[in-house]
Amino acid sequence: MTAVLVPPQKEYNAIWIAYVLFGIGIFMWWPALLGLVVCYSKRNSPDGGFIASHHRWLIRSFWLSLVGYVASLAAIAVGLAPLARDAIRSGAGKHDGHWEQSLDIAWSSIFATIGGASLGALGLIAVWLWFVYRVIRGIVRLSDAQPVP
């Protein structure tokens, strides 16, 4: 029978602080960034035991959600490109000696923008929900003194 290594209280305190910061980071980005710093500073602690898996879990959660947010925002930007292109092309011009502002936007550009923006918005929501799930699952596993995968 092998003895289970129980991490010291300072390791528990550090990971709970990181989880609280990530939990607040669900609504504001900068506390999650502070939690990331805590996780990076404590992830290789020699007496961390199973808590090291929680640091890795939160680090992966942060970076994968960041990739998901960037991809979703890129989808929104790509979706806005046809509408922006049409708006720039139509622009201002001189007609019969007078400056006129016209806006000639094709319906296909409007539909492309709606599609891209909708896809990006759904991506943002999906990434946010995934991040919330990861934080909650980690908290539950930590409260049960269990490692996370």
C-alpha positions as CSV (number, residue, x, y, z in Angstrom):
1,M,0.0,0.0,0.0
2,T,1.4,3.4,-1.0
3,A,1.0,6.5,0.9
4,V,-0.8,9.4,-0.7
5,L,1.2,12.6,-0.8
6,V,-0.8,15.4,0.8
7,P,0.4,18.8,-0.5
8,P,1.1,21.5,2.1
9,Q,-1.5,24.2,2.9
10,K,0.5,26.8,1.0
11,E,0.0,24.8,-2.2
12,Y,-3.7,24.6,-1.6
13,N,-3.8,28.3,-0.9
14,A,-2.0,29.1,-4.2
15,I,-4.3,27.0,-6.3
16,W,-7.4,28.4,-4.7
17,I,-6.2,31.9,-5.3
18,A,-5.6,30.9,-9.0
19,Y,-9.1,29.4,-9.3
20,V,-10.7,32.5,-7.7
21,L,-8.8,34.7,-10.2
22,F,-9.8,32.5,-13.1
23,G,-13.4,32.6,-11.8
24,I,-13.4,36.4,-11.8
25,G,-11.6,36.2,-15.2
26,I,-14.8,34.7,-16.6
27,F,-16.2,38.2,-16.6
28,M,-13.0,40.3,-16.8
29,W,-9.8,39.2,-18.6
30,W,-7.1,40.6,-16.4
31,P,-7.8,38.5,-13.2
32,A,-7.3,35.4,-15.3
33,L,-4.0,36.8,-16.4
34,L,-3.0,37.2,-12.8
35,G,-4.1,33.6,-12.1
36,L,-2.0,32.5,-15.0
37,V,1.1,34.1,-13.4
38,V,0.3,32.3,-10.1
39,C,0.0,29.0,-12.0
40,Y,3.2,29.5,-13.9
41,S,5.1,30.4,-10.7
42,K,3.8,27.3,-8.8
43,R,3.4,24.6,-11.5
44,N,6.8,23.0,-10.8
45,S,6.6,23.1,-7.0
46,P,8.3,19.9,-5.8
47,D,5.8,19.3,-3.0
48,G,2.7,20.2,-5.0
49,G,1.5,16.6,-5.5
50,F,-1.7,16.4,-7.5
51,I,-2.1,20.2,-7.4
52,A,0.4,20.4,-10.2
53,S,-2.2,18.9,-12.5
54,H,-4.5,21.8,-11.5
55,H,-1.9,24.4,-12.5
56,R,-1.4,22.7,-15.9
57,W,-5.2,22.6,-16.3
58,L,-5.6,26.3,-15.7
59,I,-2.6,27.1,-17.9
60,R,-4.1,25.1,-20.8
61,S,-7.5,26.6,-20.2
62,F,-6.2,30.1,-20.5
63,W,-4.2,29.5,-23.7
64,L,-6.8,27.4,-25.5
65,S,-9.5,29.9,-24.7
66,L,-7.3,32.7,-25.9
67,V,-6.8,30.8,-29.2
68,G,-10.6,30.3,-29.4
69,Y,-11.3,34.0,-28.8
70,V,-8.8,35.1,-31.4
71,A,-10.2,32.6,-34.0
72,S,-13.8,33.8,-33.3
73,L,-12.8,37.5,-33.5
74,A,-11.0,36.7,-36.8
75,A,-14.2,35.1,-38.1
76,I,-16.0,38.3,-37.2
77,A,-13.4,40.5,-39.0
78,V,-13.4,38.3,-42.1
79,G,-17.2,38.5,-42.1
80,L,-17.0,42.3,-41.9
81,A,-14.6,42.6,-44.8
82,P,-17.1,42.5,-47.7
83,L,-19.3,45.2,-46.0
84,A,-16.2,47.4,-45.4
85,R,-15.0,46.9,-48.9
86,D,-18.3,48.0,-50.4
87,A,-18.5,51.0,-48.1
88,I,-15.0,52.1,-49.0
89,R,-15.6,51.6,-52.8
90,S,-18.8,53.6,-52.8
91,G,-17.3,56.5,-50.8
92,A,-17.5,60.2,-51.6
93,G,-17.2,61.6,-55.1
94,K,-17.7,64.7,-57.2
95,H,-20.9,64.6,-59.3
96,D,-22.0,67.6,-61.4
97,G,-19.6,69.9,-59.6
98,H,-20.9,68.9,-56.1
99,W,-19.5,66.5,-53.6
100,E,-21.8,63.7,-52.8
101,Q,-21.6,60.9,-50.3
102,S,-23.1,57.7,-51.5
103,L,-23.3,54.3,-49.9
104,D,-23.8,51.4,-52.3
105,I,-23.7,48.1,-50.5
106,A,-24.5,44.8,-52.2
107,W,-26.9,42.4,-50.4
108,S,-24.4,39.7,-50.8
109,S,-22.0,41.7,-48.6
110,I,-24.7,42.2,-46.0
111,F,-25.4,38.5,-45.9
112,A,-21.7,37.6,-45.8
113,T,-21.3,40.0,-42.9
114,I,-24.2,38.5,-41.0
115,G,-22.9,35.0,-41.6
116,G,-19.3,35.8,-40.5
117,A,-20.4,37.8,-37.5
118,S,-22.9,35.1,-36.4
119,L,-20.2,32.4,-36.7
120,G,-17.8,34.5,-34.7
121,A,-20.4,35.4,-32.1
122,L,-21.3,31.7,-31.7
123,G,-17.6,30.9,-31.4
124,L,-17.2,33.5,-28.6
125,I,-20.1,32.1,-26.7
126,A,-18.9,28.5,-27.1
127,V,-15.4,29.4,-25.9
128,W,-16.8,31.3,-22.9
129,L,-19.0,28.4,-21.9
130,W,-16.0,26.0,-22.3
131,F,-13.9,28.2,-20.1
132,V,-16.6,28.4,-17.5
133,Y,-16.9,24.6,-17.6
134,R,-13.1,24.2,-17.1
135,V,-13.0,26.5,-14.1
136,I,-16.0,24.8,-12.4
137,R,-14.7,21.3,-13.1
138,G,-11.3,22.2,-11.7
139,I,-12.8,23.7,-8.6
140,V,-15.0,20.6,-8.0
141,R,-12.0,18.3,-8.5
142,L,-9.8,20.3,-6.2
143,S,-12.5,20.4,-3.5
144,D,-12.6,16.6,-3.7
145,A,-8.7,16.5,-3.5
146,Q,-8.6,14.9,-7.0
147,P,-6.2,15.7,-9.8
148,V,-7.6,16.9,-13.1
149,P,-6.8,15.1,-16.4
